[in-house]
């Protein structure tokens, strides 16, 4: 099974899932000073929504935060006074994508992804989406407790340059494109969405652009061009759980 998009043909029979599944355990990644997500059966008096406890069905409530508990996609409503929903930001779901691996640069106590580390590849490989895999690509990313660890982040200039190149969707394997503690500056978010004033949104702000955080790209997936299927749960919120899936190119003979 294959699909031709933007003059390239992709193999739909071998999807590459970048999402970290949500689970109610210590294995779930957590950021932003939250506890682990909770998945538990509904209780009405003596009745418990769990087959093993006598119910005819399993009937769970789920308590989680999309920003802090796993792979999620957000729109500019994440940082604006007025409400904007990621559900309305996306009206199509397939995009050309370019995957790049990068080792963040040490700057004092921080580890920062600089534009100079991305520029050559991204300028010569235009795409609608950019997927960033940070190195080292440790498997513990899938269960990392990020709070109070000052994880790596993206230079604001890099975010702004990607916007200049027309990148509509930025995906990264970190809890945020910005520094964990930045005094509320959110410089990379603002640069990518071209938000100049969070209280009075400028007319040229990028409403259709999204940022997806806390993905995981397996080691065996090579850098290069892919087709992205950005699956986002239908939540009317600034962010929602998501399942980005890549499809590789069919080699031309």
ABEGO torsion letter per residue (X at the ends): XBBBBGGBBBBAABBBBABBBBBBBAABBBBGGBBBBBBBBBBBEABBBBAAAGBABBBBBBBBBAAAAEBBBBBAAAABABBBBAAAABABABBBBBBBBBBBBBBEABBBBBAAAAAAAAAABBBABBBBBBOBBBAAAAABBABGAGBBBBBAAAAAAAAAAGBABBBBABABABBABAGGAGAAAAAAAGBABAABBBAABBAABBBBBGBBBBAABBBEBBBBBBBBBBBBBABBBBBBBBBBBBBBX
